[in-house]
Amino acid sequence: MGIFFLMAGTEIKRELVAGELSSFKKAVLLFGAALGGMVAPALIFLMFNLHSGYQNGWSIPTATDIAFSLAIASLLGKWSL
């Protein structure tokens, strides 16, 4: 799994630096989808577990996306839009 995230992260970095997503206008959809992919599962979880003892587990559905985002952020280093 680590090799997959490394390969996916390097491919995304290449696209952001010199590929199709090198301009902000083209990359904004990608970042919006990534943010929605983290927020939507948490909101769905909260919708079903709002007033129960399990509402504090909202971060569990987002854990994989956060790990993926951190891997990409570490690959990007000091590079910014």
Backbone hydrogen bonds in HBPLUS format (Angstrom, degrees):
<---DONOR---> <-ACCEPTOR-->    atom                        ^
c    i                          cat <-CA-CA->   ^        H-A-AA   ^      H-
h    n   atom  resd res      DA  || num        DHA   H-A  angle D-A-AA Bond
n    s   type  num  typ     dist DA aas  dist angle  dist       angle   num
A0005-PHE N   A0001-MET O   3.05 MM   4  6.40 163.6  2.08 155.9 158.4     1
A0006-LEU N   A0002-GLY O   2.95 MM   4  6.15 152.3  2.03 144.7 152.9     2
A0007-MET N   A0003-ILE O   2.91 MM   4  6.12 165.0  1.93 152.0 155.5     3
A0008-ALA N   A0004-PHE O   2.83 MM   4  6.04 167.0  1.85 156.2 160.4     4
A0009-GLY N   A0005-PHE O   2.85 MM   4  5.81 158.2  1.90 141.7 148.4     5
A0010-THR N   A0006-LEU O   2.97 MM   4  6.14 159.3  2.01 148.6 153.8     6
A0011-GLU N   A0007-MET O   3.00 MM   4  6.15 154.0  2.07 146.2 153.5     7
A0012-ILE N   A0008-ALA O   2.96 MM   4  6.17 158.5  2.01 149.2 154.9     8
A0013-LYS N   A0009-GLY O   2.90 MM   4  6.08 158.1  1.95 145.6 152.2     9
A0014-ARG N   A0010-THR O   2.97 MM   4  6.13 158.4  2.02 143.7 149.0    10
A0015-GLU N   A0011-GLU O   3.03 MM   4  6.29 157.0  2.08 145.5 151.6    11
A0016-LEU N   A0012-ILE O   2.90 MM   4  6.15 152.4  1.97 149.7 157.5    12
A0017-VAL N   A0013-LYS O   2.89 MM   4  6.07 150.5  1.98 150.8 158.7    13
A0018-ALA N   A0014-ARG O   2.89 MM   4  5.85 168.6  1.90 152.5 155.8    14
A0019-GLY N   A0015-GLU O   3.01 MM   4  3.92 133.3  2.24 103.7 112.6    15
A0021-LEU N   A0015-GLU O   3.24 MM   6  5.39 132.7  2.48 122.6 131.3    16
A0022-SER N   A0019-GLY O   3.27 MM   3  5.54 149.0  2.37 121.4 118.4    17
A0026-LYS N   A0023-SER O   3.17 MM   3  5.49 127.2  2.47 102.8 115.3    18
A0027-ALA N   A0023-SER O   3.07 MM   4  6.30 146.1  2.19 148.3 158.6    19
A0028-VAL N   A0024-PHE O   2.95 MM   4  5.89 136.2  2.15 154.0 161.1    20
A0031-PHE N   A0027-ALA O   3.11 MM   4  6.46 161.6  2.14 158.1 162.9    21
A0032-GLY N   A0028-VAL O   2.91 MM   4  6.05 154.0  1.98 145.1 152.8    22
A0033-ALA N   A0029-LEU O   2.92 MM   4  6.10 155.5  1.98 147.3 153.6    23
A0034-ALA N   A0030-LEU O   2.98 MM   4  6.23 153.6  2.06 146.3 153.7    24
A0035-LEU N   A0031-PHE O   2.97 MM   4  6.15 159.1  2.01 147.0 152.3    25
A0036-GLY N   A0032-GLY O   2.89 MM   4  6.06 160.8  1.92 147.1 152.9    26
A0037-GLY N   A0033-ALA O   2.86 MM   4  5.97 142.2  2.01 140.0 150.4    27
A0038-MET N   A0035-LEU O   3.10 MM   3  5.26 144.2  2.23 100.3 110.7    28
A0039-VAL N   A0035-LEU O   2.91 MM   4  6.16 162.7  1.94 155.3 160.6    29
A0040-ALA N   A0036-GLY O   2.91 MM   4  5.54 162.0  1.94 140.0 146.0    30
A0043-LEU N   A0039-VAL O   2.93 MM   4  6.19 158.2  1.98 158.5 165.2    31
A0044-ILE N   A0040-ALA O   2.97 MM   4  6.16 160.1  2.01 155.5 160.7    32
A0045-PHE N   A0041-PRO O   2.97 MM   4  6.12 159.9  2.01 144.2 149.9    33
A0046-LEU N   A0042-ALA O   2.94 MM   4  6.18 161.6  1.97 147.7 152.8    34
A0047-MET N   A0043-LEU O   2.85 MM   4  6.01 146.3  1.96 143.2 152.8    35
A0048-PHE N   A0044-ILE O   3.26 MM   4  6.56 149.7  2.36 147.0 152.6    36
A0049-ASN N   A0045-PHE O   3.04 MM   4  6.16 134.9  2.25 143.6 156.8    37
A0057-GLY N   A0054-TYR O   3.01 MM   3  5.68 168.0  2.03 124.4 127.5    38
A0060-ILE N   A0057-GLY O   3.13 MM   3  5.73 158.6  2.18 119.1 124.9    39
A0062-THR N   A0059-SER O   3.14 MM   3  5.32 137.6  2.33 102.3 114.3    40
A0063-ALA N   A0060-ILE O   3.29 MM   3  5.31 163.2  2.32 107.6 112.6    41
A0066-ILE N   A0062-THR O   2.98 MM   4  6.18 156.5  2.04 158.4 165.8    42
A0067-ALA N   A0063-ALA O   3.02 MM   4  6.24 160.8  2.06 150.6 155.3    43
A0068-PHE N   A0064-THR O   2.99 MM   4  6.23 158.1  2.04 148.5 154.6    44
A0069-SER N   A0065-ASP O   2.87 MM   4  6.06 158.0  1.92 146.9 153.0    45
A0070-LEU N   A0066-ILE O   2.88 MM   4  6.09 157.4  1.93 151.9 157.7    46
A0071-ALA N   A0067-ALA O   3.02 MM   4  6.22 152.4  2.10 143.9 151.3    47
A0072-ILE N   A0068-PHE O   3.09 MM   4  6.38 158.0  2.14 148.8 154.1    48
A0073-ALA N   A0069-SER O   2.88 MM   4  6.10 159.9  1.92 148.7 154.8    49
A0074-SER N   A0070-LEU O   2.92 MM   4  6.10 153.5  1.99 146.4 152.8    50
A0075-LEU N   A0071-ALA O   3.09 MM   4  6.33 145.3  2.22 140.3 149.6    51
A0075-LEU N   A0072-ILE O   3.10 MM   3  5.05 119.7  2.48  92.8 108.0    52
A0076-LEU N   A0072-ILE O   2.94 MM   4  6.21 147.9  2.05 149.5 158.5    53
A0077-GLY N   A0073-ALA O   3.19 MM   4  6.41 139.6  2.37 140.4 149.7    54
A0079-TRP N   A0076-LEU O   3.02 MM   3  5.46 158.6  2.06 137.9 136.8    55
